[in-house]
Amino acid sequence: MATLPHMAEAKEQREAANPGRVLVESVTDWIRVYSDGSVDRLGPPEAAPFMVVVPPYDEPRDGVTVHDLATGRGVDVRLYLTVEETKTTSGRQRRPVLLHFHGGAFCVSHPAWSLYHHFYARLAVELNVAGIVSVVLPLAPEHRLPAAIDAGHAALLWLRDVASGCSGVNDSVAHPAVERLRGAADFSRVFLIGDSAGGVLVHNVAARAGESGAESLDPIRLTGGVLLHPGFIGPEKSRSELENPPTPFMTQETVDKFVMLALPVGTTSRDHPYTSPAAAVRAAEGARLPPILVMVAEEDMLRDAQVEYGEAMACAGKAVETVVSRGRGIGHVFYLNWFAVESDPVAAARARELVHAVKSFVDSH
């Protein structure tokens, strides 16, 4: 994953090689789409510290090692492995596994960014899980939805390979880090977790798995889904969308434009079952979904759509719990902004409460 200076240099080289290409769409400071299909991904200066790529490492740091793997299922993953092993009188206790989908409105971002590493390396230890598998998602507009849903499902199938020990079918499961995961994991307790657009993917990937039937994932079992400030967007602008403050990662422009770059070609409305809360729930009515935890932020621009999703799930008879983090400045994915969490007592308290809510959910399922 390139750094910001490298991306700018690559952009200049492409422009020099093809001066005739025409800009057809842009999202200020984030993305430029050209007539030849090429895409430049940038980033506002205030986001630069969060976009630093954290390399993998084998030597434990704060109880975690980090490994980048090709799964053999057409998708790459970043694996956070916890070092400490919980002991019981009968020996080692197997622990749950989290499958993580990063945010970025389906169009930007990477799981190796410090934005995610800072939170998820710690979360793996806080939750005492065997590991967190973070999926490198294909990005739109080059790879529009359902490409990211396909990638999430492929990662689930890879976990099935790992649990089965199918080294003859998939060589990646013989990697030493994967062997460690297999030795520590309780594959009957696999949870999906995602931030923003990744939270939307939690719903869609769980729905696809539920439509296929539990036997399609055997021997793993999908036990729950955690949607952290999911990036659902309703057909019309909601009150929270219009009135809540923007952040470096979410503005009126990013909300308006990214979703249309991510949805299938030809889509003319925001009312799409991949991303619209009510439509997403209707599309999943026949699917067997695991229990769902929805985390909402009071000042999130997408708060109303998130609450609508929880209400629609409850009306559809699905097991869902919605928890709202309240307070001034508690906006979209605030818990990933470690500067705010470390300097603002309110943000710090709400971040601790968020982690506690996720831990309680995982521990109870």
CORLINBEL-V563824 format. One record per pair of residues at least 12 apart in sequence whose ideal C-beta (glycine too) atoms are under 8 Angstrom apart, sorted by the first residue. I is the first residue (numbers start at 0). J is the second residue. Records with the same first field share a line. If there is no record, write none. Layout:
BEGIN
I: J + J
END
This chain:
BEGIN
0: 52 + 109 + 111 + 112
2: 50 + 51 + 52
3: 41 + 42 + 47 + 50
6: 39 + 40 + 41 + 42
7: 41
9: 39
10: 31 + 39 + 41
13: 37 + 39
17: 35 + 37
20: 33 + 34 + 35 + 37
21: 33 + 34
22: 34
24: 140 + 256 + 260
26: 106 + 252 + 253 + 256 + 257 + 260
27: 250 + 252
28: 41 + 42 + 43
29: 41 + 42 + 43 + 106 + 107 + 253
30: 106 + 107 + 257 + 260
32: 140 + 260
36: 141
38: 140 + 141
40: 107 + 138
42: 107
43: 247
45: 247
46: 247 + 248
48: 113 + 338
49: 112 + 113 + 114 + 335 + 336
50: 112 + 113 + 114
51: 112 + 113
52: 109 + 111 + 112 + 113
53: 65 + 111 + 112 + 113 + 116
54: 111
55: 67 + 77
59: 82
60: 120
61: 120 + 121 + 124
62: 81 + 82 + 83 + 123 + 124
63: 79 + 80 + 81 + 82 + 120 + 123 + 124
64: 79 + 80 + 82 + 176
65: 77 + 78 + 79 + 80 + 116 + 120
66: 78 + 80 + 174 + 176
67: 111
68: 171 + 174 + 176 + 177
69: 171
70: 153 + 154 + 157 + 160 + 169 + 171
71: 157 + 160 + 169 + 170 + 171 + 172
72: 153 + 154 + 156 + 157 + 160 + 169
73: 150 + 153
74: 134 + 135 + 150 + 153 + 154 + 157
75: 134 + 135
76: 110 + 132 + 133 + 134 + 135 + 154 + 157
77: 110 + 111 + 132 + 133 + 135
78: 130 + 131 + 132 + 133 + 176 + 177 + 180
79: 119 + 120 + 123 + 130 + 131 + 132 + 133
80: 123 + 129 + 130 + 176 + 179 + 180 + 183
81: 94 + 123 + 124 + 127 + 128 + 129 + 130 + 183
83: 124 + 127
84: 183
85: 127
91: 183
93: 129 + 183 + 184 + 185
94: 127 + 128 + 129 + 183 + 184 + 185 + 188
95: 126 + 128 + 129 + 184 + 185 + 188 + 189 + 190 + 222 + 361
96: 128 + 129 + 130 + 131 + 132 + 158 + 180 + 184 + 185 + 186 + 188 + 189 + 190
97: 122 + 123 + 126 + 128 + 130 + 131 + 132 + 189 + 190 + 191 + 192 + 361
98: 131 + 132 + 134 + 151 + 154 + 155 + 158 + 189 + 190 + 191 + 192
99: 115 + 119 + 131 + 132 + 133 + 134 + 192 + 193 + 197
100: 133 + 134 + 136 + 147 + 151 + 191 + 192 + 193 + 194 + 196 + 197 + 198 + 200 + 201 + 204
101: 115 + 133 + 134 + 136 + 193 + 194 + 197
102: 193 + 194 + 195 + 196 + 197 + 198 + 230 + 248 + 332
103: 136 + 138 + 195 + 196
104: 195 + 196 + 230 + 253 + 257 + 258 + 261
105: 136 + 138 + 139 + 143 + 144 + 147 + 196 + 257 + 258 + 260 + 261
106: 138 + 139 + 140 + 257 + 260 + 261
107: 138
108: 138
109: 135
110: 133 + 134 + 135
114: 335
115: 133 + 194 + 335
117: 335 + 337
118: 334 + 335 + 337
119: 131 + 133
122: 354 + 357
125: 354 + 358
126: 354 + 357 + 358 + 361
128: 361
129: 180 + 183 + 184 + 185
130: 180 + 183 + 184
131: 192
132: 154 + 158
134: 150 + 151 + 154
135: 150
136: 150 + 151 + 197 + 200
137: 150
139: 260 + 261
140: 260 + 261
143: 260 + 261 + 262 + 263 + 264
144: 261 + 262 + 263 + 273 + 274
145: 203 + 263 + 273
147: 196 + 200
148: 200 + 203 + 204 + 207 + 273
151: 191 + 200 + 203 + 204
152: 204 + 207 + 208
155: 189 + 204 + 208 + 216 + 219 + 221
156: 216
157: 169 + 171 + 172
158: 186 + 189 + 219
159: 216 + 217 + 218 + 219
160: 172
161: 177 + 180 + 181 + 184 + 186
162: 181 + 184 + 186 + 218 + 219
163: 218
164: 181
186: 218 + 219 + 220
187: 218 + 219 + 220 + 222
188: 220 + 222 + 361 + 364
189: 219 + 220 + 221 + 222
190: 221 + 222 + 223 + 224 + 225 + 361 + 364
191: 204 + 205 + 221 + 223 + 224 + 225
192: 224 + 225 + 227 + 357
193: 225 + 226 + 227 + 229
194: 227 + 228 + 332 + 335
195: 227 + 228 + 229 + 230 + 331 + 332
196: 229 + 230 + 261
197: 227 + 230
198: 225 + 226 + 227 + 228 + 229 + 230 + 231 + 293
199: 226 + 229 + 230 + 231 + 273 + 274 + 279
201: 224 + 225 + 226 + 229 + 291
202: 224 + 226 + 229 + 279 + 283 + 288 + 291 + 308
203: 273 + 279
205: 221 + 224 + 283 + 286 + 288 + 289 + 291
206: 279 + 282 + 283 + 286 + 288
207: 286
208: 221 + 286
209: 221 + 283 + 286 + 287 + 288 + 289
210: 285 + 286
212: 287
213: 287
221: 289
222: 289 + 290 + 364
223: 289 + 290 + 291 + 292 + 360 + 361 + 364
224: 288 + 289 + 290 + 291 + 292
225: 291 + 292 + 294 + 357 + 360 + 361
226: 291 + 292 + 293 + 294 + 305 + 308
227: 294 + 332 + 334 + 353 + 357
228: 294 + 295 + 296 + 299 + 301 + 305 + 331 + 332
229: 293 + 301 + 305 + 308
230: 274 + 301
231: 274 + 275 + 276 + 279 + 301 + 304 + 305 + 307 + 308
232: 254 + 258 + 269 + 274 + 275 + 301 + 304
233: 269 + 270 + 275 + 276 + 277 + 303 + 304 + 307
234: 268 + 269 + 270 + 275
235: 269
237: 301 + 302 + 303 + 304
238: 303
239: 299 + 300 + 301 + 302 + 303 + 304
240: 254 + 300 + 301 + 303 + 304
243: 298 + 299 + 300 + 302 + 330
244: 298 + 300 + 330
245: 300
246: 330 + 331 + 332 + 333 + 336
248: 331 + 332
249: 300 + 301 + 330 + 331
251: 300
254: 300 + 301
258: 274
261: 274
262: 274
275: 304
276: 304 + 305 + 307 + 308 + 311
277: 307 + 308 + 311
279: 308
280: 308 + 311 + 312 + 314 + 315 + 317
281: 311 + 315
283: 315 + 317
284: 315
288: 312 + 317 + 318
289: 318 + 364
290: 318 + 319 + 320 + 360 + 364
291: 312 + 317 + 318 + 319 + 320
292: 319 + 320 + 322 + 356 + 357 + 360
293: 305 + 308 + 309 + 312 + 319 + 320 + 321 + 322
294: 322 + 324 + 353 + 356 + 357
295: 309 + 321 + 322 + 323 + 324
296: 323 + 324 + 329 + 330 + 331 + 332 + 333 + 349
297: 323 + 324 + 325 + 326 + 329
298: 326 + 327 + 328 + 329 + 330
299: 329 + 330 + 331
300: 330 + 331
301: 331
302: 323
305: 321
306: 321 + 323
309: 321
320: 360
322: 353 + 356
324: 349 + 352 + 353
325: 349
326: 345 + 346 + 348 + 349
327: 345
328: 343 + 345 + 346
329: 345 + 346 + 349
333: 346 + 349 + 350
334: 346 + 349 + 350 + 353 + 354
END
